[in-house]
Amino acid sequence: LVDISNEIEQKIKAMKAHKSQLAELNYLDAITGLNRYRGSMYTKKKMTGAEAFCFAPGREYFSLFD
């Protein structure tokens, strides 16, 4: 997990700049909700937002989809 607590407002602002994408689905609420959830559920640190990443070599990553 990467703490994005200090960047969450910048992320929201960037997402709002893509109005055509937000017209179909409410990505803004979905993504910010997911970031808040990850920040509060998956770490003992106090985070208002977190991004989750997983490292895997290419072959291993693509084998997940076979």
The first five atom37 places (N, CA, C, CB, O) and aatype in JSON, in Angstrom:
{
  "aatype": [10, 19, 3, 9, 15, 2, 6, 9, 6, 5, 11, 9, 11, 0, 12, 11, 0, 8, 11, 15, 5, 10, 0, 6, 10, 2, 18, 10, 3, 0, 9, 16, 7, 10, 2, 1, 18, 1, 7, 15, 12, 18, 16, 11, 11, 11, 12, 16, 7, 0, 6, 0, 13, 4, 13, 0, 14, 7, 1, 6, 18, 13, 15, 10, 13, 3],
  "atom_mask": [
    [1, 1, 1, 1, 1],
    [1, 1, 1, 1, 1],
    [1, 1, 1, 1, 1],
    [1, 1, 1, 1, 1],
    [1, 1, 1, 1, 1],
    [1, 1, 1, 1, 1],
    [1, 1, 1, 1, 1],
    [1, 1, 1, 1, 1],
    [1, 1, 1, 1, 1],
    [1, 1, 1, 1, 1],
    [1, 1, 1, 1, 1],
    [1, 1, 1, 1, 1],
    [1, 1, 1, 1, 1],
    [1, 1, 1, 1, 1],
    [1, 1, 1, 1, 1],
    [1, 1, 1, 1, 1],
    [1, 1, 1, 1, 1],
    [1, 1, 1, 1, 1],
    [1, 1, 1, 1, 1],
    [1, 1, 1, 1, 1],
    [1, 1, 1, 1, 1],
    [1, 1, 1, 1, 1],
    [1, 1, 1, 1, 1],
    [1, 1, 1, 1, 1],
    [1, 1, 1, 1, 1],
    [1, 1, 1, 1, 1],
    [1, 1, 1, 1, 1],
    [1, 1, 1, 1, 1],
    [1, 1, 1, 1, 1],
    [1, 1, 1, 1, 1],
    [1, 1, 1, 1, 1],
    [1, 1, 1, 1, 1],
    [1, 1, 1, 0, 1],
    [1, 1, 1, 1, 1],
    [1, 1, 1, 1, 1],
    [1, 1, 1, 1, 1],
    [1, 1, 1, 1, 1],
    [1, 1, 1, 1, 1],
    [1, 1, 1, 0, 1],
    [1, 1, 1, 1, 1],
    [1, 1, 1, 1, 1],
    [1, 1, 1, 1, 1],
    [1, 1, 1, 1, 1],
    [1, 1, 1, 1, 1],
    [1, 1, 1, 1, 1],
    [1, 1, 1, 1, 1],
    [1, 1, 1, 1, 1],
    [1, 1, 1, 1, 1],
    [1, 1, 1, 0, 1],
    [1, 1, 1, 1, 1],
    [1, 1, 1, 1, 1],
    [1, 1, 1, 1, 1],
    [1, 1, 1, 1, 1],
    [1, 1, 1, 1, 1],
    [1, 1, 1, 1, 1],
    [1, 1, 1, 1, 1],
    [1, 1, 1, 1, 1],
    [1, 1, 1, 0, 1],
    [1, 1, 1, 1, 1],
    [1, 1, 1, 1, 1],
    [1, 1, 1, 1, 1],
    [1, 1, 1, 1, 1],
    [1, 1, 1, 1, 1],
    [1, 1, 1, 1, 1],
    [1, 1, 1, 1, 1],
    [1, 1, 1, 1, 1]
  ],
  "atom_positions": [
    [[0.84, -1.19, 0.0], [0.0, 0.0, 0.0], [0.88, 1.24, 0.0], [-0.95, 0.0, 1.21], [1.94, 1.28, 0.62]],
    [[0.41, 2.24, -0.71], [1.08, 3.53, -0.73], [0.11, 4.56, -0.16], [1.55, 3.92, -2.19], [-1.01, 4.71, -0.63]],
    [[0.57, 5.26, 0.85], [-0.24, 6.3, 1.5], [-0.4, 7.48, 0.54], [0.41, 6.76, 2.83], [0.59, 8.1, 0.15]],
    [[-1.63, 7.79, 0.16], [-1.89, 8.94, -0.71], [-2.71, 10.01, 0.02], [-2.63, 8.49, -1.99], [-3.37, 10.84, -0.61]],
    [[-2.66, 9.97, 1.33], [-3.43, 10.92, 2.14], [-3.17, 12.37, 1.73], [-3.11, 10.74, 3.61], [-4.1, 13.17, 1.65]],
    [[-1.91, 12.7, 1.47], [-1.56, 14.08, 1.1], [-1.87, 14.4, -0.35], [-0.09, 14.32, 1.36], [-1.88, 15.57, -0.74]],
    [[-2.13, 13.39, -1.16], [-2.38, 13.6, -2.59], [-3.82, 13.37, -3.0], [-1.5, 12.69, -3.39], [-4.17, 13.61, -4.16]],
    [[-4.68, 12.93, -2.09], [-6.05, 12.55, -2.45], [-6.83, 13.72, -3.08], [-6.79, 12.05, -1.22], [-7.59, 13.51, -4.03]],
    [[-6.64, 14.92, -2.57], [-7.35, 16.07, -3.14], [-6.88, 16.36, -4.57], [-7.16, 17.32, -2.26], [-7.68, 16.72, -5.43]],
    [[-5.59, 16.21, -4.82], [-5.05, 16.39, -6.17], [-5.6, 15.32, -7.1], [-3.51, 16.35, -6.15], [-5.91, 15.6, -8.26]],
    [[-5.73, 14.09, -6.62], [-6.29, 13.0, -7.42], [-7.75, 13.3, -7.78], [-6.19, 11.66, -6.66], [-8.16, 13.1, -8.92]],
    [[-8.52, 13.77, -6.81], [-9.93, 14.11, -7.06], [-10.04, 15.22, -8.09], [-10.62, 14.54, -5.74], [-10.87, 15.16, -8.99]],
    [[-9.19, 16.23, -7.96], [-9.19, 17.34, -8.92], [-8.86, 16.83, -10.33], [-8.16, 18.43, -8.48], [-9.49, 17.24, -11.3]],
    [[-7.88, 15.95, -10.43], [-7.51, 15.4, -11.74], [-8.65, 14.58, -12.33], [-6.25, 14.52, -11.62], [-8.93, 14.66, -13.53]],
    [[-9.31, 13.8, -11.49], [-10.44, 12.99, -11.98], [-11.59, 13.87, -12.46], [-10.93, 12.04, -10.87], [-12.23, 13.56, -13.46]],
    [[-11.85, 14.96, -11.76], [-12.94, 15.87, -12.15], [-12.66, 16.55, -13.49], [-13.14, 16.93, -11.07], [-13.59, 17.01, -14.15]],
    [[-11.41, 16.61, -13.9], [-11.04, 17.22, -15.17], [-11.47, 16.35, -16.36], [-9.53, 17.46, -15.23], [-11.51, 16.83, -17.49]],
    [[-11.8, 15.1, -16.11], [-12.2, 14.17, -17.17], [-13.72, 13.95, -17.11], [-11.44, 12.81, -17.03], [-14.19, 12.85, -16.83]],
    [[-14.46, 15.01, -17.39], [-15.92, 14.99, -17.27], [-16.58, 13.95, -18.15], [-16.48, 16.35, -17.61], [-17.58, 13.35, -17.76]],
    [[-16.04, 13.71, -19.34], [-16.67, 12.72, -20.24], [-16.61, 11.32, -19.63], [-15.98, 12.72, -21.62], [-17.52, 10.52, -19.83]],
    [[-15.55, 11.02, -18.9], [-15.43, 9.71, -18.26], [-16.39, 9.57, -17.09], [-13.99, 9.49, -17.79], [-16.91, 8.48, -16.83]],
    [[-16.63, 10.65, -16.4], [-17.51, 10.62, -15.22], [-18.98, 10.65, -15.6], [-17.19, 11.78, -14.31], [-19.84, 10.41, -14.75]],
    [[-19.29, 10.94, -16.86], [-20.69, 11.04, -17.28], [-21.39, 9.69, -17.26], [-20.77, 11.63, -18.67], [-22.59, 9.62, -17.0]],
    [[-20.67, 8.63, -17.53], [-21.27, 7.29, -17.61], [-21.36, 6.59, -16.26], [-20.48, 6.44, -18.57], [-22.4, 6.04, -15.91]],
    [[-20.29, 6.61, -15.52], [-20.23, 5.94, -14.23], [-19.64, 6.89, -13.19], [-19.39, 4.64, -14.31], [-18.86, 7.78, -13.54]],
    [[-20.0, 6.7, -11.94], [-19.49, 7.57, -10.89], [-18.14, 7.04, -10.38], [-20.5, 7.68, -9.72], [-18.02, 6.56, -9.25]],
    [[-17.14, 7.14, -11.25], [-15.8, 6.68, -10.88], [-15.26, 7.47, -9.69], [-14.85, 6.81, -12.08], [-14.52, 6.93, -8.87]],
    [[-15.62, 8.73, -9.6], [-15.09, 9.58, -8.54], [-15.44, 9.01, -7.16], [-15.64, 11.0, -8.67], [-14.55, 8.86, -6.32]],
    [[-16.7, 8.7, -6.93], [-17.09, 8.12, -5.65], [-16.5, 6.72, -5.46], [-18.61, 8.06, -5.53], [-16.07, 6.36, -4.37]],
    [[-16.49, 5.94, -6.53], [-15.98, 4.57, -6.43], [-14.5, 4.55, -6.06], [-16.19, 3.84, -7.75], [-14.09, 3.83, -5.15]],
    [[-13.7, 5.34, -6.75], [-12.26, 5.33, -6.52], [-11.9, 5.96, -5.18], [-11.54, 6.06, -7.64], [-11.07, 5.42, -4.45]],
    [[-12.52, 7.08, -4.85], [-12.19, 7.7, -3.55], [-12.67, 6.82, -2.41], [-12.81, 9.11, -3.44], [-12.01, 6.75, -1.37]],
    [[-13.8, 6.16, -2.58], [-14.26, 5.23, -1.56], [-13.31, 4.06, -1.38], [0.0, 0.0, 0.0], [-13.03, 3.64, -0.26]],
    [[-12.82, 3.53, -2.5], [-11.87, 2.42, -2.45], [-10.57, 2.87, -1.78], [-11.59, 1.87, -3.86], [-9.99, 2.13, -0.99]],
    [[-10.1, 4.07, -2.11], [-8.88, 4.58, -1.48], [-9.06, 4.76, 0.02], [-8.48, 5.91, -2.12], [-8.15, 4.43, 0.79]],
    [[-10.2, 5.26, 0.45], [-10.47, 5.41, 1.89], [-10.54, 4.05, 2.56], [-11.79, 6.19, 2.13], [-9.99, 3.86, 3.65]],
    [[-11.22, 3.09, 1.92], [-11.34, 1.74, 2.46], [-9.97, 1.11, 2.66], [-12.21, 0.86, 1.54], [-9.67, 0.58, 3.73]],
    [[-9.15, 1.17, 1.63], [-7.81, 0.59, 1.73], [-6.99, 1.28, 2.82], [-7.09, 0.69, 0.4], [-6.23, 0.63, 3.53]],
    [[-7.14, 2.57, 2.94], [-6.39, 3.32, 3.94], [-6.79, 2.98, 5.36], [0.0, 0.0, 0.0], [-5.97, 3.1, 6.28]],
    [[-8.02, 2.57, 5.55], [-8.46, 2.29, 6.91], [-8.5, 0.8, 7.26], [-9.82, 2.87, 7.13], [-8.46, 0.45, 8.43]],
    [[-8.58, -0.07, 6.27], [-8.76, -1.49, 6.54], [-7.5, -2.34, 6.43], [-9.77, -2.04, 5.62], [-7.41, -3.39, 7.06]],
    [[-6.54, -1.91, 5.66], [-5.41, -2.78, 5.37], [-4.1, -2.34, 6.01], [-5.22, -2.87, 3.91], [-3.04, -2.84, 5.63]],
    [[-4.15, -1.45, 6.93], [-2.93, -1.0, 7.58], [-3.23, -0.52, 8.99], [-2.26, 0.11, 6.76], [-4.35, -0.11, 9.28]],
    [[-2.24, -0.56, 9.83], [-2.4, -0.05, 11.19], [-2.1, 1.44, 11.24], [-1.5, -0.81, 12.17], [-2.41, 2.11, 12.22]],
    [[-1.48, 1.96, 10.17], [-1.21, 3.39, 10.09], [-2.53, 4.12, 9.84], [-0.18, 3.71, 8.97], [-3.46, 3.56, 9.27]],
    [[-2.6, 5.36, 10.26], [-3.79, 6.16, 10.01], [-3.63, 6.86, 8.66], [-4.03, 7.21, 11.16], [-2.84, 7.8, 8.52]],
    [[-4.38, 6.38, 7.68], [-4.34, 6.96, 6.34], [-5.76, 7.34, 5.91], [-3.71, 5.96, 5.32], [-6.71, 6.62, 6.2]],
    [[-5.89, 8.47, 5.24], [-7.19, 8.84, 4.7], [-7.37, 8.29, 3.29], [-7.38, 10.36, 4.71], [-8.46, 8.33, 2.73]],
    [[-6.27, 7.79, 2.72], [-6.35, 7.18, 1.39], [-5.12, 6.37, 1.1], [0.0, 0.0, 0.0], [-4.02, 6.72, 1.53]],
    [[-5.29, 5.27, 0.39], [-4.16, 4.42, 0.01], [-4.4, 3.8, -1.35], [-3.93, 3.32, 1.06], [-5.53, 3.47, -1.71]],
    [[-3.32, 3.65, -2.11], [-3.32, 2.94, -3.38], [-2.68, 1.59, -3.13], [-2.56, 3.74, -4.51], [-1.73, 1.48, -2.36]],
    [[-3.2, 0.56, -3.77], [-2.65, -0.78, -3.61], [-1.94, -1.2, -4.89], [-3.77, -1.8, -3.25], [-2.45, -0.99, -5.99]],
    [[-0.76, -1.78, -4.73], [0.02, -2.25, -5.86], [0.51, -3.65, -5.56], [1.21, -1.3, -6.16], [0.67, -4.03, -4.4]],
    [[0.74, -4.4, -6.6], [1.27, -5.76, -6.47], [2.38, -5.91, -7.5], [0.15, -6.85, -6.67], [2.18, -5.63, -8.68]],
    [[3.55, -6.36, -7.06], [4.65, -6.6, -7.98], [4.65, -8.06, -8.38], [6.0, -6.2, -7.34], [4.56, -8.96, -7.54]],
    [[4.76, -8.29, -9.66], [4.89, -9.66, -10.18], [5.62, -9.58, -11.51], [3.49, -10.36, -10.33], [5.31, -8.72, -12.33]],
    [[6.58, -10.47, -11.74], [7.21, -10.53, -13.06], [6.14, -10.8, -14.13], [8.31, -11.64, -13.1], [5.11, -11.41, -13.84]],
    [[6.38, -10.33, -15.34], [5.4, -10.43, -16.41], [4.78, -11.8, -16.58], [0.0, 0.0, 0.0], [3.56, -11.93, -16.63]],
    [[5.6, -12.82, -16.66], [5.09, -14.18, -16.88], [4.15, -14.59, -15.74], [6.26, -15.19, -17.0], [3.09, -15.16, -15.97]],
    [[4.56, -14.3, -14.51], [3.73, -14.64, -13.34], [2.42, -13.86, -13.35], [4.51, -14.37, -12.04], [1.35, -14.41, -13.07]],
    [[2.51, -12.58, -13.67], [1.31, -11.72, -13.7], [0.31, -12.25, -14.73], [1.7, -10.26, -14.04], [-0.87, -12.41, -14.42]],
    [[0.78, -12.52, -15.94], [-0.14, -12.97, -16.98], [-0.69, -14.37, -16.72], [0.55, -12.94, -18.32], [-1.76, -14.72, -17.23]],
    [[0.01, -15.17, -15.95], [-0.5, -16.49, -15.62], [-1.72, -16.4, -14.7], [0.61, -17.34, -14.95], [-2.49, -17.36, -14.59]],
    [[-1.91, -15.26, -14.06], [-3.1, -15.08, -13.21], [-4.38, -15.08, -14.03], [-2.99, -13.77, -12.43], [-5.46, -15.34, -13.49]],
    [[-4.27, -14.8, -15.31], [-5.43, -14.65, -16.18], [-5.66, -15.86, -17.08], [-5.29, -13.42, -17.02], [-6.57, -15.83, -17.92]],
    [[-4.88, -16.9, -16.94], [-5.06, -18.1, -17.76], [-6.24, -18.91, -17.31], [-3.82, -18.95, -17.73], [-6.53, -19.95, -17.89]]
  ]
}
